[in-house]
Amino acid sequence: MGIAELFRQTALRLPDKVAIEFEEQRVTFKELQQHSNKVANALNSIGIAKGDRVAHYFPNCLEIVYSIMGNFRNGSIIVPMNIGFKEQEIHHILHDSGAKAVITDMERLPIVKNILNELPELKTIILVDGKEENAHNFHEITKAASDKEPDVIIKDEDHSIIFYTSGTTGKPKGAALNQTNVTSNVKALAQAWKWTEDDVFLLTLPLYHIHGIGVALCGSLYVGNFTILRKKFVAEDVLETIAKRKATLFMGVPTMYFKLLEVEGLEKYDTSSMRLFVSGSAPLSRELFSRLKKFFGHEVLERAGMSESMMNFSNPYNGERVPGSVGPCLPGVKVRIVNIETFEDVPTGTEGEILIKGPNVFSGYWNKPSYNKQVFKDGWFVTGDVGKIDDKNYVYIIGRSKDVMKSGGINIYPREIEDVIESMPEVKECAVVGVPDKEFGESVKAYVVLNPGAKLKDDDVVNFCKEKLASFKKPKFVEFIDALPKNSMGKILKEELRKMHKGR
């Protein structure tokens, strides 16, 4: 069953229930279905058919929800693009995906127009606001379209979304997910998180990322809950909305949770209606886990996934949520921890490369046949993550294999050192990277962000690590900075930190 059919089933079951509220607008599941049909038929009328790639390049609004559902409905493939991307970044994605159309807004139109002549496959621009010569107006073409079900046969193996990897190193690659990859995962998440139509879901994640589209939006439209959609995350608004609207579900990244804790007068907000806080897209430190539990009375549920597979692991809804762990496998997902050189399983509790398999795992990157042969081993996807699994089947992601440091021939894992440094009360967050060392190959460097008003010296950090860790793991260099460089989903850009050291 395809994604669009899952949503259609929800609309048949809950036609008059409000599905989404955005600003002052409220849309029922039946109306949402009609809008998605209109978009699908409008796309067909301007030559966008099944298999064509359609890029989305505009912020959260009802139109982006209609567009996502409409693409699913007519079989065209969604290519989400970060709204903060500039010419070079979107040029790569539009060119690599071979996008035939882009849906955007007046703010970003000049960026698209500047590179249009370099993209011969990009034939159509659709504007969600305003009018422009040689561009279609979203509201005009959808108003003229039929709201009847389009006559398109969509198969389980048909592609649905191409998520471009975050591109923390090198150019992003397009992870092409098919219908089954998405549908199997939203069903697994609904089961694992006890997610139902009774939830009131506050959605502030951007709808250009797998966390926002694949998990949050697709999951909510599948279970049939009421979703309050925001254009962007604002910490005070989140707390006020939870208190006033009795929200039960919120999903965020660690950066968002940091900002919630920084809101003045935090104790005045009533969050007792909340059933579940979920965190992902970047590691949640043990220190932040503890602080959130203290202030909100909730153990945040940390989960982990990737563009190539949606979600793979999750701490349990009922059961122990272990700080520092992303929990066991989700239903249908299998994991192995292996020696990357031999691909033999390592003993329980031993670090190795994480391999996954399941109906959620993609079949390969878009237009990368030779590379795809390298990232699959006997049907298992080689994730590039290093981790371990304990005797309770809880998975611990230690870091990316490319981030593992080799000092004097010994592997050193950044996450282990970061956890120790972040346990210091003066430290807000930190990131550890390997920097060149003539004698040892690499040395450990820690970039540290302090809490407001806190003071530390280099030696304080080094000595604290020396007390908690083997001596060879302690940082050789410590640098205090105001903020860590991150992408839009809060993932630390370690390559930028390495460059900062080189530039000294």
C-alpha positions in Angstrom: 0.0 0.0 0.0 1.4 3.4 -1.0 1.7 6.5 1.1 -1.2 8.3 -0.6 -3.4 5.3 0.0 -2.6 5.3 3.7 -3.6 8.9 3.9 -6.8 8.2 1.9 -7.8 5.5 4.4 -7.4 8.0 7.3 -9.6 10.5 5.4 -12.3 7.9 4.9 -12.2 7.0 8.6 -12.0 10.6 10.0 -13.5 12.8 7.3 -14.7 15.7 9.5 -11.9 15.7 12.0 -9.6 18.7 11.8 -6.3 17.4 10.6 -4.1 20.4 10.6 -4.2 23.9 12.0 -1.8 26.5 10.6 -2.0 30.1 11.9 -5.8 30.8 11.7 -6.6 28.1 9.1 -8.0 24.7 9.9 -8.4 21.8 7.5 -10.2 18.5 8.0 -8.9 15.2 6.7 -11.5 15.2 4.0 -10.5 18.7 2.8 -6.9 17.7 3.0 -7.6 14.8 0.7 -9.5 17.0 -1.7 -6.6 19.5 -1.8 -4.1 16.7 -2.4 -6.2 15.5 -5.4 -6.3 19.0 -6.8 -2.5 19.3 -6.6 -2.1 15.9 -8.2 -4.4 16.7 -11.1 -2.9 20.2 -11.5 0.6 18.7 -11.8 -0.7 16.3 -14.4 -2.3 19.2 -16.3 1.1 21.0 -16.6 3.0 17.9 -17.7 4.3 16.6 -14.3 3.7 12.9 -14.2 4.6 9.8 -12.3 8.4 9.5 -11.8 9.1 13.2 -12.5 11.1 14.9 -9.7 9.5 17.9 -8.1 11.7 20.1 -5.8 10.1 21.8 -2.8 11.8 25.1 -1.8 9.6 27.1 0.6 8.8 27.2 4.3 6.2 25.4 6.4 2.6 26.3 5.4 -0.5 24.5 4.3 0.6 24.7 0.7 3.6 22.6 1.4 1.4 19.9 3.1 -0.9 19.9 0.0 2.1 19.7 -2.3 3.7 16.8 -0.4 0.4 14.9 -0.5 -0.3 15.8 -4.1 3.1 14.5 -5.2 2.4 11.3 -3.4 -1.0 11.1 -5.1 0.2 11.6 -8.7 3.4 9.5 -8.3 5.9 12.3 -8.8 8.9 12.2 -6.6 9.5 14.9 -3.9 12.9 16.5 -3.7 12.9 18.6 -0.5 15.4 21.5 -0.3 16.5 23.4 2.8 15.0 26.9 2.6 18.3 28.4 3.8 20.2 26.9 0.8 21.7 29.3 -1.8 22.5 29.0 -5.5 25.4 26.5 -5.3 23.6 24.2 -2.9 20.3 24.0 -4.8 22.0 23.8 -8.1 23.6 20.6 -7.1 20.3 19.1 -5.8 18.3 20.2 -8.8 20.9 19.0 -11.3 21.7 15.7 -9.6 18.0 14.8 -9.2 17.1 16.0 -12.7 14.1 17.9 -11.2 11.5 18.8 -13.8 9.7 21.3 -11.6 10.3 23.4 -8.5 7.7 24.7 -6.1 8.9 27.9 -4.4 8.0 31.3 -3.2 8.8 34.9 -4.2 11.6 35.2 -1.6 13.6 32.3 -3.2 12.5 32.8 -6.8 15.6 35.0 -7.6 17.9 32.2 -6.4 16.2 29.8 -8.8 16.1 32.2 -11.7 19.9 32.9 -11.4 20.7 29.3 -12.2 17.8 28.4 -14.4 19.8 28.5 -17.6 22.2 25.9 -16.2 19.4 23.4 -15.6 18.0 22.3 -18.9 15.8 19.6 -17.2 14.1 22.1 -15.0 11.0 23.1 -17.1 8.5 24.4 -14.6 8.4 26.9 -11.7 5.3 27.0 -9.5 4.9 29.9 -7.1 2.9 29.5 -3.8 2.7 33.3 -3.5 2.7 36.1 -6.1 2.9 36.0 -9.8 5.8 35.9 -12.3 6.1 35.6 -16.0 6.9 32.1 -17.1 5.8 30.7 -13.7 2.6 29.0 -12.6 0.7 30.3 -9.6 0.0 27.4 -7.2 -3.5 28.6 -6.2 -4.6 29.3 -9.7 -3.7 25.9 -11.1 -5.0 24.0 -8.2 -8.3 26.0 -8.1 -8.9 25.0 -11.7 -8.1 21.3 -11.1 -10.5 18.5 -10.2 -10.6 17.2 -6.7 -11.3 13.6 -7.9 -8.9 10.8 -7.4 -6.3 10.9 -10.2 -6.0 7.7 -12.3 -2.4 6.8 -11.4 -1.2 3.3 -10.4 1.5 3.5 -7.8 3.5 0.4 -6.8 5.3 -0.4 -3.6 8.7 -0.2 -5.3 8.0 3.2 -6.9 10.1 6.1 -5.5 8.4 8.6 -3.3 11.0 11.0 -1.9 14.7 11.8 -2.6 16.2 13.1 0.6 19.6 14.7 0.1 22.0 13.9 2.9 23.0 16.7 5.1 26.3 17.1 3.3 28.5 17.6 6.4 31.4 16.5 4.2 31.4 16.5 0.4 28.4 17.0 -1.8 25.1 15.7 -0.6 23.8 12.4 -2.1 20.2 11.7 -2.9 18.7 8.9 -0.8 15.8 7.6 -2.9 13.1 6.1 -0.7 10.3 4.0 -2.2 6.7 3.7 -1.0 7.4 0.7 1.2 10.3 2.4 2.9 8.1 5.2 4.1 4.9 3.3 4.9 6.6 0.5 6.8 8.4 3.1 8.9 5.4 5.2 9.9 3.5 2.1 10.9 6.5 1.0 13.0 6.7 4.4 14.7 3.0 4.5 15.4 3.3 1.1 17.1 6.4 1.9 19.0 5.4 5.3 20.3 1.7 4.4 21.0 0.9 7.2 18.6 -2.9 7.5 17.9 -5.6 9.8 16.6 -6.1 11.1 20.2 -2.8 12.9 20.2 -2.5 16.7 19.9 0.8 17.1 18.0 2.7 20.4 17.9 4.8 20.3 14.8 7.6 22.9 14.5 10.1 20.9 12.5 10.9 22.1 9.0 9.1 20.2 6.2 12.2 19.8 4.1 13.9 17.2 6.4 13.3 13.5 6.9 12.4 14.3 10.6 9.7 16.8 9.6 8.3 15.1 6.5 8.9 11.4 6.9 8.4 11.0 10.7 6.3 13.9 11.8 4.0 14.8 8.9 3.6 11.3 7.4 3.2 9.8 10.8 0.5 12.2 11.9 -1.5 11.8 8.7 -1.3 8.1 9.1 -2.5 7.9 12.7 -5.1 10.7 12.2 -4.1 13.0 15.1 -4.8 16.7 15.3 -1.6 18.6 14.2 -0.8 22.2 15.1 1.7 23.3 12.4 4.0 26.2 12.9 6.1 28.0 10.3 9.2 27.6 12.5 10.3 26.8 16.0 10.0 29.5 18.6 10.8 28.3 22.2 8.3 30.6 24.0 5.5 29.7 21.5 6.1 26.0 22.0 5.7 26.2 25.8 2.7 28.5 25.5 1.0 26.3 22.9 1.5 23.2 25.0 0.0 24.9 28.0 -3.0 26.5 26.2 -3.8 23.8 23.6 -3.0 20.8 25.8 -0.6 19.3 23.4 0.4 15.7 24.0 3.3 15.1 21.5 6.3 17.1 20.5 9.3 16.2 18.4 12.5 18.2 18.3 16.3 18.2 18.0 18.7 18.8 20.9 19.2 22.4 19.9 15.4 23.0 20.3 15.5 21.4 23.8 18.4 23.6 24.8 16.3 26.7 23.8 13.3 25.5 25.7 15.3 25.3 28.9 16.6 28.8 28.3 13.1 30.4 28.3 12.7 32.8 31.2 10.1 31.8 33.8 10.1 28.2 32.5 8.3 27.0 35.7 5.2 29.0 34.9 4.3 26.9 31.8 1.9 23.9 32.4 3.2 21.0 30.4 1.2 18.3 32.3 -0.8 17.4 29.2 2.3 16.1 27.4 2.5 12.4 26.8 5.8 12.2 24.8 8.8 14.4 24.0 10.9 12.9 21.1 14.5 13.9 20.2 16.5 13.0 17.2 18.6 14.2 14.2 21.6 14.8 16.5 22.9 13.1 19.7 21.1 14.0 23.0 23.7 14.3 25.7 23.2 12.7 29.1 23.4 16.1 30.7 20.6 17.5 28.6 18.5 14.3 29.2 18.8 14.9 32.9 18.1 18.6 32.8 14.9 18.0 30.7 13.7 15.3 33.1 14.2 17.7 36.0 12.3 20.6 34.5 9.6 18.8 32.5 9.2 15.6 34.5 9.7 13.6 31.3 12.4 11.3 30.1 12.8 12.5 26.5 12.6 9.5 24.1 15.7 9.5 21.9 15.6 7.7 18.6 17.9 7.5 15.6 17.5 7.3 11.8 19.0 8.6 8.6 17.9 9.9 5.2 18.6 6.4 3.8 16.2 4.5 6.0 13.9 6.8 8.0 14.0 5.6 11.6 16.0 2.6 12.8 16.2 2.6 16.6 14.1 4.0 19.4 14.1 4.0 23.1 10.9 2.2 24.3 7.7 4.1 25.1 7.1 1.6 28.0 10.4 0.6 29.5 13.8 2.0 30.3 15.0 5.0 28.3 18.7 4.9 28.6 20.6 8.2 28.3 23.3 7.9 25.6 21.5 5.1 23.8 19.1 5.3 20.9 17.4 2.1 22.1 16.6 -1.2 20.4 15.6 -1.7 16.8 12.2 -0.6 15.7 9.8 -3.3 14.5 11.0 -4.8 11.2 14.5 -3.4 11.5 17.6 -5.6 12.0 21.1 -4.5 13.0 24.6 -5.9 13.1 27.8 -4.5 14.6 30.7 -5.7 12.6 34.5 -5.4 12.0 34.5 -3.1 9.0 37.5 -4.9 7.5 36.2 -8.5 7.8 32.4 -7.8 8.1 32.3 -10.4 10.9 30.1 -9.7 13.9 31.9 -8.3 16.9 31.1 -9.4 20.5 28.3 -7.7 22.5 29.6 -4.4 23.9 32.3 -4.1 21.4 32.5 -1.1 19.0 32.1 -1.7 15.3 30.4 -0.5 12.1 26.6 -0.4 12.2 24.9 -2.4 9.5 21.1 -2.4 9.0 18.4 -4.2 7.1 14.7 -3.8 6.9 11.7 -2.7 4.8 12.5 0.9 5.7 16.0 0.7 4.1 16.4 2.3 0.7 17.9 0.4 -2.3 20.5 3.1 -3.1 21.4 6.6 -3.9 20.0 8.4 -6.9 22.2 8.1 -10.0 25.0 6.5 -8.0 25.2 2.8 -9.2 28.9 2.3 -8.5 28.8 3.9 -5.1 25.7 1.8 -4.2 27.8 -1.4 -4.6 30.1 -0.1 -1.9 27.5 0.7 0.7 25.7 -2.6 0.6 27.2 -5.9 1.8 25.2 -9.1 1.3 21.9 -7.1 1.5 23.0 -5.1 4.6 23.4 -1.3 4.4 26.7 -0.1 5.7 25.6 3.0 7.6 29.0 4.7 8.2 28.1 4.9 11.9 30.3 3.3 14.6 28.5 1.9 17.6 27.9 -1.0 19.9 25.0 -3.0 21.3 24.5 -4.2 24.9 23.1 -7.4 26.3 19.6 -5.8 26.4 19.9 -5.0 22.6 20.1 -1.3 23.2 22.2 0.4 20.5 24.8 3.1 21.2 26.0 5.3 18.3 29.5 6.5 19.1 29.9 8.5 16.0 30.6 8.5 12.3 33.4 6.2 11.2 35.1 9.1 9.4 35.1 11.0 12.8 36.9 8.2 14.7 40.4 9.4 15.6 43.5 7.3 15.4 46.2 8.4 17.8 49.3 6.4 18.0 47.5 3.5 16.3 44.6 3.5 18.9 41.0 4.3 18.0 39.5 7.1 20.0 35.7 7.8 19.8 34.7 11.5 20.1 31.3 10.8 21.7 32.9 9.2 24.7 35.0 12.3 25.4 32.1 14.6 24.6 29.9 12.9 27.2 32.6 13.4 29.9 33.2 17.1 29.1 29.4 17.8 28.9 29.0 16.4 32.4 30.9 19.4 33.7 28.4 21.8 35.2 30.0 24.8 33.5 29.7 23.2 30.0 26.7 23.7 27.8 27.9 21.5 24.9 31.1 20.5 23.2 32.4 18.7 20.1 35.6 16.7 19.8 37.6 16.2 16.6 40.9 14.8 15.6 43.5 17.3 14.4 46.9 16.5 12.7 49.7 15.4 14.9 53.2 14.7 13.5 54.1 12.2 16.2 50.7 10.4 16.8 48.9 10.9 13.5 46.0 12.7 15.2 45.5 14.5 18.5 42.2 15.1 20.4 40.9 18.6 20.3 37.8 19.7 22.2 35.7 22.8 21.2 33.7 23.8 24.3 30.7 26.1 24.7 30.2 27.3 28.3 27.0 28.1 30.1 26.4 31.8 30.6 28.6 33.3 33.3 30.7 30.1 33.7 34.5 30.1 33.6 36.9 27.3 32.8 40.5 27.0 31.7 42.0 24.6 29.3 43.6 22.6 32.1 40.3 22.3 33.9 38.9 20.4 31.0 42.0 18.3 30.4 42.4 17.3 34.1 38.7 16.4 34.4 39.0 14.1 31.3 42.1 12.6 32.8 40.2 11.7 35.9 37.4 10.0 34.0 39.2 8.5 31.0 42.4 6.8 30.0 45.1 9.3 29.6 45.5 8.9 25.8 41.9 10.1 25.4 42.2 13.4 27.1 42.2 16.5 24.8 45.6 17.8 23.8 43.9 21.1 22.7 40.9 22.8 24.2 39.3 25.9 22.5 36.4 27.8 24.0 33.9 29.2 21.4 30.6 31.0 21.6 28.6 28.4 19.5 29.3 25.2 17.6 28.7 25.3 13.8 25.6 23.3 13.0 23.3 22.5 10.1 19.6 23.4 10.2 18.7 20.2 12.1 21.3 20.8 14.8 23.9 18.4 13.6 27.4 19.6 14.4 29.5 20.3 11.4 32.8 18.8 12.5 34.5 19.5 9.2 34.1 23.2 9.9 35.8 22.7 13.3 38.7 20.9 11.7 39.1 23.8 9.3 39.1 26.2 12.2 42.1 24.4 13.7 43.9 24.4 10.4 43.3 28.1 10.0 45.0 29.0 13.3 
